[in-house]
Amino acid sequence: MVVVSFWTRDRGGLNATWTAKNYITFFGRDYLVESLYNSVEVTLISTAISVLLAYPLAYILAYRVPRKWQALTLLIFVLPFWTAYVVRSYGWLLILSENGILNLVLQGLSIIDQPWELAYTRTATVLGFVHFFTMLLTLTIYANLVQIKPSYLNAAADLGASKLQGFLRITLPLSMPGVAVGAFISFVICIGDYVTPQILGGGTEVLVPQAIMLQISRAANFPMASVMAITLMVVVVVVYLMSAKHLKMERV
Amino acid sequence: MAMNLRTMPTVVYLLAVLVFIYSPVVVLVLFSFQDGLLPVPPFNGPSLQWYQKMWGNERLMDALINSVLVALGSGIVSTFLGFLAAYGLARNQSRFTSSIRFLLMSPLTVSYLIIGVGLLITLNLIGIPKSLFAIGIGHVVINLPLCFAIVFSQFGDHLRNIEWAARDLGAGDFEVFFLVIAPIMRPALLAAFCLSATLSWDEFIVAFLLSRFEVTLPVIIFEMLRAGLTPEVNAASTMVFAISMTMVGLAAAFIISRRGK
């Protein structure tokens, strides 16, 4: 309980320093509003791509891999999930850099002849996020898929449903909670992450977390940083409320 | 369902994802053995020179020690507090139980950056300077919900019966807690400890915000990155990665051993 009181006090401390002025400044400055817009955009793109990548993977793991190998296969596929942010982003930077592996392979295959400048772009940031969230979503979707009883599908097949119909009308809807929970967690992590855009995105565009860090390290403007942090939290809460009916945290 | 694992698209997809997921790690580890100045192709053959250099880098070694201290300390404290909270909540069911549980879990949905900013301001107000201790507090705040969740999920009715039996046999509060409940919960506690120590070990943003001179490994790697890419960063990163994997492997082993019973 000590910790709970710590938390409320924590938030309360922020509260005391607020005035509406900071909010007006925040929304009055174009580049700050733009950073919010950028953040939401990058987050949505990354989350969407990750869902598309992770769903087939989780599906294959849950239905195509023999049961006794499932735990091991799943572990193999999500192990790098536990790599430190900084380390993971650095690994991608090495791959994407001008003399990196990716350019070497692409040039070797004569797909491109000029080095593709991927590092320090938004694409690199999104790629870094997608890498992380694919593993996270695979976990949540897999956990959801294995809970769906095969008898539902058998019943549908008995009633004349094709395999595709069975998937679209039974498996897919029943696995939505796993998708929703994973996507929500991805959203929360993504919109608040500083490391990935800072290392992979370079200085090309500013996302909210980078703006917050700038306020703290350069200007030591804590109230302003708080305003931005609160704005991020509000975005998260709004997303939570919008998706609340799909979110059943205890399933994860 | 038929085991048609050999169907081409499935296998191709699995392999493609595997390459995608492991490529950064493989590149990272490979080029930590680079015999040359740059961690990019061509690979000039294996060499341990960068590990030697890392070993001699005093700031890096200090950061290593700091990281270990913070990970162990915050891991122990958050596991202990999470255990206490879970035990208290599981034993005393009241109408506040679910709301307290919600309150304890809710920080999981707040990003670390926001927690970090909040802590920076709070610690500033209380007068705790940026230090290793502050990082430790930050990591306890981050990890407590997770530890609570892991331990709480393992409390069931059977524990209550065991506790009653112990009390009938004359055990006091203290004895019940340390001699009966804690040993039964050991696998969950160990798993919670390993995971929170790993998270603390890997964590960057809170450590970055709350440190000044005593930095942890992810922070120093981040700083080295600014100076430029060298295989020494690869060597340090490989070390961080290897230790994380070991801890997660241990946690998985504890959780699986728990299920096996």
Contacts between the chains, C-beta under 8 A, distances in Angstrom:
chain1	res1	chain2	res2	distance
A	1	B	85	7.5
A	2	B	81	7.7
A	3	B	81	6.3
A	3	B	85	7.6
A	3	B	104	7.8
A	3	B	140	7.7
A	3	B	141	7.2
A	3	B	144	5.6
A	4	B	100	7.5
A	4	B	103	5.7
A	4	B	104	6.8
A	6	B	141	7.3
A	7	B	103	7.7
A	7	B	107	6.8
A	7	B	141	7.6
A	9	B	122	7.0
A	10	B	118	4.9
A	10	B	119	6.9
A	10	B	122	4.8
A	11	B	118	6.9
A	13	B	118	7.6
A	13	B	121	5.9
A	13	B	122	4.9
A	13	B	125	5.4
A	14	B	118	6.2
A	14	B	121	6.1
A	17	B	121	7.6
A	53	B	17	7.0
A	56	B	13	6.0
A	57	B	13	7.3
A	57	B	14	7.4
A	57	B	17	5.4
A	60	B	10	5.5
A	60	B	13	6.7
A	60	B	14	6.2
A	63	B	1	6.1
A	64	B	3	7.6
A	64	B	4	7.2
A	64	B	5	5.8
A	64	B	10	5.5
A	65	B	5	6.7
A	66	B	3	5.7
A	66	B	5	7.3
A	71	B	256	7.6
A	75	B	252	6.5
A	76	B	18	7.8
A	77	B	17	7.0
A	77	B	18	7.0
A	77	B	21	6.4
A	79	B	245	6.6
A	79	B	248	7.2
A	80	B	21	5.7
A	80	B	22	6.4
A	80	B	24	7.4
A	80	B	25	5.3
A	82	B	198	6.1
A	82	B	202	7.0
A	82	B	244	5.1
A	82	B	245	6.8
A	82	B	247	8.0
A	82	B	248	4.6
A	83	B	25	6.7
A	83	B	202	7.1
A	83	B	240	8.0
A	83	B	241	5.5
A	83	B	244	6.2
A	84	B	201	7.3
A	84	B	202	3.6
A	84	B	203	7.6
A	84	B	204	6.7
A	84	B	217	7.9
A	84	B	218	5.0
A	84	B	221	7.9
A	84	B	237	7.8
A	84	B	240	5.4
A	84	B	241	7.4
A	84	B	244	6.6
A	85	B	202	6.9
A	85	B	204	5.3
A	85	B	205	8.0
A	85	B	218	7.2
A	86	B	204	5.2
A	86	B	218	4.5
A	86	B	221	5.1
A	86	B	222	5.1
A	86	B	225	7.5
A	86	B	237	7.6
A	87	B	28	6.9
A	87	B	202	7.8
A	87	B	218	7.4
A	87	B	221	6.9
A	87	B	237	4.3
A	87	B	240	5.5
A	87	B	241	5.6
A	88	B	24	5.9
A	90	B	24	8.0
A	90	B	28	6.8
A	90	B	221	7.0
A	90	B	225	6.2
A	90	B	233	6.5
A	90	B	234	8.0
A	90	B	237	5.8
A	91	B	23	7.7
A	91	B	24	2.8
A	91	B	25	6.0
A	91	B	27	5.8
A	91	B	28	4.2
A	91	B	237	7.4
A	92	B	24	5.0
A	93	B	225	7.8
A	93	B	229	7.4
A	94	B	24	7.4
A	94	B	27	5.0
A	94	B	28	6.6
A	94	B	31	6.5
A	94	B	39	5.7
A	94	B	40	6.5
A	94	B	229	7.1
A	94	B	234	7.8
A	95	B	23	6.0
A	95	B	24	6.2
A	95	B	27	5.5
A	97	B	40	6.2
A	97	B	229	7.3
A	99	B	38	7.4
A	99	B	40	4.3
A	99	B	41	6.7
A	100	B	27	7.9
A	100	B	40	5.6
A	100	B	41	7.4
A	101	B	23	7.4
A	101	B	27	5.8
A	101	B	40	7.8
A	101	B	41	6.3
A	104	B	41	5.1
A	131	B	20	6.9
A	131	B	21	6.9
A	131	B	24	7.0
A	134	B	17	7.3
A	134	B	20	7.5
A	134	B	21	7.1
A	135	B	21	6.5
A	150	B	1	7.2
A	184	B	109	7.9
A	185	B	109	7.9
A	188	B	109	5.6
A	188	B	110	7.6
A	188	B	111	5.7
A	189	B	111	6.3
A	191	B	111	6.9
A	192	B	110	7.9
A	192	B	111	2.4
A	192	B	112	6.7
A	192	B	113	4.5
A	192	B	114	6.1
A	193	B	111	7.1
A	193	B	113	7.2
A	194	B	113	5.7
A	194	B	205	5.5
A	195	B	204	5.5
A	195	B	205	6.8
A	195	B	222	7.3
A	199	B	222	7.7
A	199	B	225	6.4
A	209	B	111	8.0
A	209	B	113	5.1
A	212	B	113	6.5
A	212	B	117	6.5
A	213	B	113	8.0
A	216	B	117	7.1
A	216	B	120	7.2
A	216	B	209	7.1
A	222	B	117	7.9
A	222	B	120	7.6
A	222	B	121	5.5
A	222	B	124	7.7
A	225	B	117	5.5
A	226	B	117	6.5
A	226	B	121	6.8
A	229	B	113	7.1
A	229	B	114	4.6
A	229	B	117	4.8
A	229	B	118	7.2
A	232	B	111	6.9
A	232	B	113	7.7
A	232	B	114	6.2
A	233	B	110	6.7
A	233	B	114	6.0
A	236	B	109	6.7
A	236	B	110	7.6
A	236	B	111	7.6
A	240	B	109	6.9
A	249	B	105	7.3
